[in-house]
Amino acid sequence: MKALVVDDSKITRRLLAQILTESGYAQVVSAPDGAEGLEELLAASRAGTPFDVVVTDWRMPRMDGLAFLRAARADPAERDVPFVVISSVS
């Protein structure tokens, strides 16, 4: 299985990648913001190796998690990819 982690915190990306790897994901790709995450998501889909899950932060520079989710859902190939949105804001 393949996962995409999108978060502006390098430490959080590493932690989430480790958790996903330990949970059985054979490949974990990461991106520092929604814009790069969207590029990774769409490139993987076009290559025929789509992601099984996306874990994204809510608040990020350039493109936040909600804008990323909306942009991904606008692409028919990405409508069914599960998203988990996280935040450190209480």
Buried (B, 14 or more C-beta within 10 A) or exposed (E): EBBBBBBBEEEBBBEBBEBBEEEEBEBBBBBBBBBBBBEBBBEBBEEEEBBBBBBBBBEBEEBBBBBBBEBBEEEEEBEEBEBEBBEEEE
